[in-house]
Amino acid sequence: MMSVQVVSAAAAAKVPEVELKDLSPSEAEPQLGLSTAAVSAMGPPAGGGDPEAPAPAAERPPAPGPGSGPAAALSPAAGKVPQASAMKRSDPHHQHQRHRDGGEALVSPDGTVTEAPRTVKKIQFADQKQEFNKRPTKIGRRSLSRSISQSSTDSYSSAASYTDSSDDETSPRDKQQKNSKGSSDFCVKNIKQAEFGRREIEIAEQGKERIQLHVLMETLGALGAQCRWAACNIYSTLNEVAAALAESGFPVFAWKGESEDDFWWCIDRCVNVEGWQPNMILDDGGDLTHWIYKKYPNMFKKIKGIVEESVTGVHRLYQLSKAGKLCVPAMNVNDSVTKQKFDNLYCCRESILDGLKRTTDMMFGGKQVVVCGYGEVGKGCCAALKAMGSIVYVTEIDPICALQACMDGFRLVKLNEVIRQVDIVITCTGNKNVVTREHLDRMKNSCIVCNMGHSNTEIDVASLRTPELTWERVRSQVDHVIWPDGKRIVLLAEGRLLNLSCSTVPTFVLSITATTQALALIELYNAPEGRYKQDVYLLPKKMDEYVASLHLPTFDAHLTELTDEQAKYLGLNKNGPFKPNYYRY
């Protein structure tokens, strides 16, 4: 759920070598140039077409809560990195009683009730010239409107982004901004928000907030990487945190609410810098990788590898590999257990409710919901909604996942069978046109439609942008699409990834994913020539286990250790790996 494009120029430093023999730390001394940039989610090419051909704008997915990252160069480890190839008294004689109309009464000891003299309280304004019905200025109206709609849909930090910026209508691309060091190699909403953003990052470092991706960027920088960063989703960036990173010297090109054109402009500014060459790519959704392939293919001559963490991005990498066009090794982090189970399953189990509550203030009990797809994301969404009392249906194409849905107590249906009766439609497939215009036309009035997959291709939003339909923005990232007969559907985040666009993502889960990504980058960079070919690889099992072990202390959890006899009986090394590569968790 985060995309970091790692693009980096030379950053010579000693970087810990990650091997697969054991967990004891060791260091090597190769230069590590890591370029990281968050990429906006973009759907896979339709029908497995040319992997290099740009997908239509309507099919592109958006970009994290926190943004994603650009180019970075990893360098020496500041610490050791594991080898493995964060609630008046009344007078006793007179009691005051309140009348129903709001007045007061005096009750004497003999029970006689007399009306107390009424007083009229006036509101005292700090400025006596202020009138209660005074019309606000244009900017005041805009700020008031935004603060009202924003309050229930965004965090306090995001709301602060609006109040801090009076020139909200000006595109960041048209502003001349510099940080305290005089650098202008960034493009954020408002660099003046840096101090507030820095506080959020410090909270995230303590594991209490949701800025973990930004902590990842600073961690890579501490290891010696030169990182350039762009967002992987047009709604996911926290403006104040992006400003804090820009103030710290990171070239950041991202802000919340980018247009499609802004999105690609940011990616280009991230990688197209004179005198700078990325040697690693950290991606989320595949857009950064796609852009370099399309615009700057020669960069791959010095890029040592790609780390991708989304279903969509991995799908695109496999397409390139199958077509013989993948020219560097790539690490499929999405399918590592520490990403798939925790980020996809456990995180989505909580963020689906958060996103729906923030945007619609709905109650879930008794609502009929159809979840399209029963992969890890679908499983998390279904479990959460069922626990809240919703009636959940599932659609699936895979008989194994379908059977799992049935055994978990969900009714397996085709979307056409329930589309007229459901209150909420959620897509979690990674596919395209899962919810078509025909489905949208048949939905009941006020049906809520949203997407939990990375790509914005799952709901055919483009088909709704026609003259006969009226779009009404009712809240931040909440649109009512109105049909000629008055029927309306509630579309969230314009069909883009709900939990990155409309909710927060738990920092603990992001910590797991970020750790996995960092180790994958180090592994690819330090790997001896020949270990990885121009293909897509899964993270080594021992790395997965190591990432999990780092997060167990949070729960005061204590692992049992095998005795020598037990280890020999099972045929295992006492330090792992403990499961074969084919094991299904």
C-alpha positions in Angstrom: 0.0 0.0 0.0 2.8 2.2 -0.3 4.8 2.8 -3.2 8.3 4.0 -3.0 10.3 4.6 -6.1 13.9 4.3 -5.1 15.9 6.3 -7.4 19.3 7.2 -6.3 22.5 8.5 -7.4 25.8 7.6 -6.1 25.8 7.2 -2.4 28.8 5.3 -1.6 28.7 3.7 1.8 28.9 0.5 3.5 25.7 -1.4 3.4 25.0 -4.5 5.4 25.0 -7.6 3.3 21.9 -9.7 3.6 22.6 -13.4 3.3 20.4 -16.4 3.7 22.7 -18.6 5.9 21.7 -17.4 9.4 20.4 -14.5 11.5 23.7 -13.4 12.9 24.6 -9.9 11.7 27.4 -9.2 9.3 28.5 -6.2 7.2 29.8 -5.8 3.7 31.2 -2.8 2.0 29.5 -2.3 -1.4 28.0 1.0 -2.4 24.3 1.0 -2.2 22.4 3.4 -4.5 18.8 3.1 -3.8 16.1 5.1 -5.6 12.7 5.0 -3.9 9.6 6.7 -5.1 5.9 6.1 -4.3 4.0 5.4 -7.4 0.3 5.9 -7.9 -1.6 2.8 -8.4 -2.3 1.9 -11.9 -4.3 -1.0 -13.2 -2.7 -3.7 -15.2 -2.8 -3.4 -18.9 -6.1 -4.8 -20.2 -6.0 -8.3 -21.6 -2.3 -8.6 -20.9 -1.4 -6.3 -23.7 1.9 -4.5 -24.2 3.2 -4.1 -20.6 5.0 -0.9 -21.7 1.9 0.7 -23.2 0.4 3.4 -20.9 -3.1 2.5 -19.6 -5.9 4.9 -20.2 -6.3 7.6 -17.5 -9.6 6.1 -16.3 -7.9 2.8 -15.6 -5.0 4.1 -13.6 -5.1 3.6 -9.8 -4.3 6.4 -7.4 -1.5 6.9 -5.1 -0.6 6.4 0.5 -2.0 7.9 3.0 1.4 8.8 3.1 2.9 9.2 -0.3 5.3 7.0 -2.1 8.9 7.3 -2.8 11.2 8.2 -5.6 14.9 7.6 -6.1 17.2 6.7 -3.3 20.6 5.4 -2.8 21.1 3.0 0.1 24.4 3.2 1.8 26.1 2.0 4.9 24.0 0.6 7.6 23.9 2.7 10.6 23.4 -0.5 12.5 23.7 -4.1 11.9 21.4 -5.7 9.5 20.6 -9.4 9.8 21.9 -11.8 7.3 19.0 -13.4 5.6 19.8 -14.5 1.4 7.8 -1.0 14.6 -15.1 12.6 33.2 -24.7 25.3 44.5 -25.8 23.3 46.2 -29.2 24.8 46.4 -30.0 27.0 49.4 -31.4 24.6 52.1 -34.6 26.8 52.1 -35.1 27.3 48.4 -34.5 24.9 45.7 -34.3 25.8 42.0 -36.3 23.8 39.6 -36.1 24.0 35.8 -39.4 24.5 33.9 -40.0 22.7 30.7 -39.8 25.9 28.8 -36.4 26.6 30.1 -37.3 29.1 32.9 -36.6 28.5 36.6 -38.8 28.3 39.7 -38.2 28.8 43.4 -39.6 26.2 45.8 -40.1 27.3 49.4 -40.0 24.8 52.3 -43.8 24.7 52.4 -43.9 23.5 48.8 -45.1 26.8 47.3 -43.7 27.3 43.8 -43.0 30.8 42.5 -41.5 31.7 39.2 -38.0 33.1 39.4 -37.2 36.3 37.5 -36.0 35.5 34.0 -32.8 36.9 32.7 -31.7 37.1 29.2 -28.1 36.2 28.6 -26.4 37.8 25.7 -23.5 36.3 23.7 -20.5 38.5 24.2 -18.2 38.6 21.2 -14.5 39.3 21.6 -15.0 41.9 18.9 -18.2 43.9 19.7 -18.4 45.0 16.1 -19.0 41.5 15.0 -22.5 40.6 13.9 -23.8 37.1 14.2 -25.3 37.1 10.7 -22.3 38.7 9.1 -21.6 37.0 5.8 -18.2 35.4 5.6 -15.7 36.4 3.0 -15.1 34.2 0.0 -12.0 32.7 1.6 -13.9 32.3 4.9 -16.8 30.5 3.2 -14.4 28.2 1.5 -12.5 27.5 4.8 -15.7 26.9 6.7 -17.1 24.6 4.1 -13.9 22.6 4.0 -13.6 22.4 7.7 -17.1 21.0 8.0 -16.8 18.4 5.4 -13.2 17.6 6.3 -13.9 17.0 10.0 -15.6 13.7 9.5 -13.5 12.4 6.6 -9.9 13.3 7.4 -7.7 13.2 10.4 -6.8 16.3 12.3 -3.6 16.5 10.6 -5.2 16.6 7.2 -7.7 19.3 8.3 -4.8 21.3 9.5 -3.5 21.2 5.9 -6.4 23.3 4.8 -6.4 25.8 7.6 -2.7 26.5 7.1 -2.9 27.3 3.5 -4.8 30.4 2.3 -3.7 29.9 -1.3 -5.4 26.5 -1.5 -6.6 27.0 -5.0 -3.0 27.5 -6.4 -1.4 24.4 -7.8 1.8 23.4 -6.1 3.3 23.3 -9.5 2.8 27.0 -9.8 4.4 27.9 -6.5 8.0 28.9 -5.9 8.9 27.2 -2.6 12.2 26.7 -0.8 13.1 24.9 2.4 15.2 26.5 5.2 18.3 25.3 3.5 17.4 27.1 0.2 16.6 23.9 -1.7 13.7 23.9 -4.2 14.1 20.3 -5.4 10.7 19.3 -4.2 7.0 20.1 -4.9 4.6 19.9 -1.9 1.3 21.6 -0.9 2.9 24.0 1.6 6.4 23.9 2.9 5.2 25.9 6.0 3.5 22.8 7.3 6.9 21.1 7.8 7.0 21.7 11.6 3.6 20.1 12.1 4.5 17.3 9.9 7.8 16.7 11.8 5.8 16.2 15.0 3.6 13.6 13.2 6.7 11.7 12.0 8.1 11.7 15.6 4.9 10.2 16.9 5.0 7.6 14.1 8.5 6.6 15.2 7.0 5.7 18.6 4.5 3.4 16.8 1.4 5.5 17.6 0.5 7.0 14.3 0.3 6.4 10.6 3.3 8.0 9.0 5.4 4.9 8.8 6.2 5.2 5.1 7.9 8.5 5.8 9.8 6.9 8.6 10.9 4.3 6.0 12.2 7.1 3.8 14.2 8.6 6.6 15.5 5.2 7.6 16.7 4.5 4.1 18.4 8.0 4.2 20.1 7.1 7.5 21.4 4.0 5.8 23.0 6.1 3.2 20.4 6.0 0.4 19.7 9.1 -1.7 15.9 8.9 -2.0 13.6 10.8 -4.3 9.9 10.4 -3.6 6.6 10.6 -5.5 3.1 9.4 -4.4 1.5 6.2 -5.6 -2.0 7.5 -5.1 -3.5 11.0 -5.9 -5.3 11.1 -2.5 -2.9 9.3 -0.2 -0.3 12.0 0.6 -0.3 13.8 4.0 0.6 17.3 3.0 2.2 18.3 6.3 4.4 15.2 6.4 5.5 15.7 2.8 6.5 19.2 3.8 8.5 17.9 6.7 10.4 15.6 4.5 11.0 18.3 2.0 12.3 20.5 4.8 14.7 17.7 5.8 16.1 17.7 2.3 14.2 14.9 0.6 13.2 15.6 -3.0 9.4 15.1 -2.5 6.9 15.5 -5.4 3.4 14.8 -4.0 0.3 16.4 -2.5 -3.2 15.3 -1.6 -5.7 15.7 -4.5 -3.3 15.6 -7.5 -4.9 15.5 -10.9 -3.9 12.7 -13.4 -1.6 15.1 -15.1 -0.1 16.2 -11.8 0.5 12.5 -10.9 2.6 11.7 -13.9 4.4 15.1 -13.7 5.4 14.3 -10.1 6.8 10.9 -11.2 8.7 12.5 -14.0 10.2 15.2 -11.7 11.1 12.4 -9.3 13.3 10.5 -11.8 14.3 13.0 -14.5 17.0 14.9 -12.8 20.2 16.0 -14.4 23.2 14.3 -13.0 21.2 11.8 -11.0 20.8 8.1 -11.7 18.7 5.7 -9.8 20.2 2.3 -9.0 17.1 0.7 -7.2 13.3 1.2 -7.6 10.9 0.8 -4.7 7.4 0.8 -6.3 3.8 0.4 -5.3 1.4 -0.3 -8.3 4.0 -0.3 -11.0 3.6 3.2 -12.3 7.1 4.3 -11.6 8.6 1.2 -13.2 6.3 1.7 -16.2 7.3 5.4 -16.5 11.0 4.6 -16.6 10.5 1.8 -19.1 8.4 4.1 -21.3 10.4 7.4 -21.0 13.9 6.6 -19.8 14.8 3.0 -20.7 18.5 3.7 -20.6 18.3 4.2 -16.8 17.9 0.4 -16.4 21.6 0.0 -17.4 22.5 1.1 -13.9 19.4 -0.1 -12.0 20.2 -3.2 -10.0 16.6 -4.2 -9.1 13.0 -3.5 -8.5 11.0 -4.1 -5.3 7.2 -4.1 -5.8 4.6 -4.5 -3.0 1.2 -4.5 -4.7 -0.9 -7.1 -6.5 -1.3 -4.8 -9.5 2.4 -4.0 -9.7 3.5 -7.6 -9.4 1.0 -8.6 -12.1 2.7 -6.1 -14.4 6.1 -7.3 -13.6 5.2 -10.9 -14.4 3.8 -9.6 -17.7 7.1 -8.0 -18.5 9.0 -11.1 -17.6 6.7 -13.3 -19.7 7.2 -11.0 -22.7 11.0 -11.1 -22.2 11.1 -7.4 -21.5 12.1 -7.4 -17.8 15.7 -6.3 -17.9 16.5 -6.4 -14.1 15.7 -8.7 -11.2 12.5 -7.9 -9.3 11.4 -8.8 -5.8 7.7 -9.7 -5.3 7.1 -8.4 -1.8 3.4 -8.5 -2.1 3.3 -12.3 -1.9 5.7 -12.5 1.0 3.8 -13.8 4.1 4.7 -10.7 6.2 3.1 -8.5 3.6 0.1 -10.5 2.4 -1.2 -11.7 5.7 -0.6 -8.6 7.8 -1.0 -5.7 5.3 -3.6 -7.3 3.1 -5.6 -9.3 5.6 -5.3 -7.8 9.1 -4.9 -4.2 8.0 -7.9 -4.3 5.6 -10.0 -5.9 8.3 -9.8 -2.7 10.2 -9.3 0.0 7.5 -12.5 -1.0 5.6 -14.6 0.0 8.6 -12.6 3.1 9.2 -13.0 4.3 5.6 -16.7 3.6 5.4 -17.4 5.3 8.8 -15.3 8.4 7.9 -17.0 8.9 4.6 -20.6 7.8 5.2 -21.2 7.7 9.1 -23.2 4.6 8.5 -24.1 1.7 10.8 -23.2 -1.7 9.5 -25.7 -3.9 11.4 -28.2 -5.5 9.1 -26.7 -3.9 5.9 -26.4 -6.2 2.9 -22.9 -6.1 1.5 -21.3 -7.8 -1.5 -17.5 -8.2 -1.5 -16.1 -9.0 -4.9 -13.0 -11.2 -4.4 -12.1 -13.4 -1.5 -8.3 -13.1 -1.5 -6.5 -11.8 1.6 -8.0 -8.3 1.2 -11.5 -9.7 0.6 -11.2 -12.1 3.6 -10.3 -9.1 5.9 -13.2 -7.0 4.6 -15.7 -9.8 5.0 -14.6 -10.7 8.5 -14.9 -7.1 9.7 -18.3 -6.6 8.2 -19.7 -9.9 9.5 -18.5 -9.0 13.0 -20.4 -5.7 12.8 -23.6 -7.6 12.0 -23.7 -7.1 8.2 -25.1 -9.7 5.8 -22.2 -10.5 3.5 -22.2 -12.0 0.1 -19.0 -12.9 -1.8 -18.2 -13.2 -5.5 -15.2 -15.2 -6.7 -13.7 -16.8 -9.8 -11.3 -19.1 -8.0 -13.0 -22.3 -6.7 -10.5 -22.7 -3.8 -11.1 -19.1 -2.5 -14.8 -19.7 -3.2 -14.9 -22.8 -1.1 -13.1 -20.9 1.7 -15.8 -18.2 1.6 -18.5 -20.9 1.9 -16.7 -22.5 4.9 -16.3 -19.1 6.6 -20.1 -18.7 6.4 -20.5 -16.4 3.5 -22.9 -17.0 0.6 -21.2 -17.3 -2.8 -23.2 -15.4 -5.5 -22.8 -13.8 -8.9 -23.0 -10.0 -8.7 -26.0 -9.9 -11.0 -28.0 -12.0 -8.4 -27.7 -9.5 -5.6 -26.9 -6.1 -7.2 -30.5 -4.8 -6.8 -30.7 -5.5 -3.1 -27.3 -4.8 -1.6 -26.5 -1.6 0.4 -22.7 -1.7 -0.2 -20.5 -3.0 -3.0 -16.8 -3.5 -2.3 -14.3 -4.6 -4.9 -11.1 -6.4 -3.9 -9.9 -8.2 -7.0 -7.1 -6.3 -8.7 -9.0 -6.9 -12.0 -10.8 -4.4 -14.2 -14.5 -3.8 -14.9 -15.7 -5.9 -12.0 -18.5 -3.4 -11.4 -19.8 -2.3 -14.8 -22.2 0.4 -15.9 -24.9 -2.2 -16.2 -24.4 -3.1 -12.5 -24.4 0.6 -11.6 -27.6 1.2 -13.4 -29.3 -1.6 -11.5 -28.2 -0.6 -8.0 -30.7 0.5 -5.5 -31.0 4.2 -4.4 -28.1 5.3 -2.1 -26.0 2.2 -2.6 -22.4 2.8 -1.6 -19.7 1.7 -4.0 -16.0 1.6 -3.2 -12.8 -0.2 -4.1 -10.3 -1.9 -1.8 -8.0 -3.1 -4.6 -5.0 -1.0 -5.6 -6.1 -0.2 -9.1 -8.9 2.2 -9.9 -10.0 0.0 -12.8 -12.2 -2.3 -10.8 -15.2 0.0 -10.9 -16.1 1.4 -14.4 -16.1 5.0 -13.2 -15.4 6.4 -16.7 -18.9 5.1 -17.8 -20.5 7.4 -15.2 -19.0 10.6 -16.6 -21.7 11.1 -19.2 -24.1 14.1 -19.7 -27.2 12.4 -18.4 -25.7 11.7 -15.0 -25.0 14.5 -12.4 -22.1 14.4 -10.1 -22.5 16.1 -6.7 -19.5 16.4 -4.3 -21.0 16.0 -0.8 -17.8 15.5 1.2 -14.1 15.2 0.6 -13.8 12.2 -1.7 -17.5 11.4 -1.5 -19.6 11.9 -4.6 -23.3 11.3 -5.3 -23.8 10.2 -8.9 -27.4 11.1 -9.8 -29.5 9.4 -12.5 -32.3 11.2 -14.4 -35.0 9.6 -12.3 -33.4 10.9 -9.1 -31.7 7.6 -8.1 -28.2 8.2 -6.7 -25.3 6.0 -5.7 -22.6 7.0 -3.3 -19.1 6.7 -4.9 -16.1 6.8 -2.6 -12.7 8.2 -3.6 -13.8 8.1 -7.3 -13.2 4.4 -7.3 -9.7 4.6 -6.0 -8.2 2.7 -3.1 -10.4 3.4 -0.1 -8.1 2.9 2.8 -5.3 5.0 1.4 -7.8 7.8 0.2 -10.4 7.9 3.0 -8.9 6.4 6.2 -5.7 5.8 8.1 -3.5 2.7 7.9 -2.2 1.3 11.2 1.5 2.1 11.7 2.2 -1.3 13.1 1.1 -3.0 9.8 3.0 -0.5 7.7 6.1 -1.1 9.9 6.0 -4.8 8.9 5.6 -4.0 5.2 8.3 -1.3 5.3 10.8 -3.6 7.0 10.1 -6.3 4.4 10.7 -3.7 1.6 13.9 -2.5 3.1 15.3 -6.0 3.5 14.3 -6.8 -0.1 16.1 -3.7 -1.4 19.3 -4.6 0.6 19.1 -8.2 -0.6 18.8 -7.2 -4.3 21.6 -4.6 -4.0 24.1 -6.8 -2.2 23.4 -10.0 -4.1 26.5 -11.3 -5.9 26.3 -11.2 -9.7 24.4 -14.2 -11.0 22.3 -14.9 -7.9 19.2 -13.2 -9.4 18.4 -13.3 -13.1 16.1 -10.9 -15.0 13.0 -12.4 -13.4 10.5 -12.0 -10.5 11.5 -13.5 -7.2 9.8 -14.1 -3.8 11.5 -12.8 -0.6 13.6 -15.6 0.9 11.7 -17.5 3.7 14.3 -16.6 6.3 13.8 -12.8 5.7 10.0 -13.3 6.2 10.6 -15.0 9.5 13.1 -12.4 10.6 10.7 -9.5 9.9 8.0 -11.3 12.0 10.4 -11.9 14.9 11.3 -8.1 15.0 7.6 -7.3 15.6 6.8 -9.9 18.3 8.2 -7.8 21.3 5.3 -5.4 20.7 3.0 -8.1 22.1 5.5 -9.2 24.8 5.4 -12.5 22.9 8.0 -15.3 23.6 9.0 -17.8 21.0 9.5 -21.4 21.9 12.9 -22.7 20.9 13.6 -26.2 19.5 15.9 -28.5 21.4 18.7 -30.1 19.5 16.8 -33.4 19.5 13.6 -31.7 18.2 15.4 -29.9 15.5 17.1 -33.1 14.4 13.7 -35.0 14.4 12.1 -32.3 12.2 15.2 -31.9 10.0 15.4 -28.2 10.7 18.0 -25.7 11.6 17.2 -24.4 15.2 17.3 -20.8 13.8 15.0 -21.5 10.8 13.7 -21.3 8.3 10.9 -23.3 9.9 8.6 -23.9 6.9 9.3 -25.0 3.3 8.7 -22.5 0.5 5.6 -24.3 -0.5 3.9 -24.0 3.0 0.5 -22.3 3.0 0.1 -20.0 6.0 
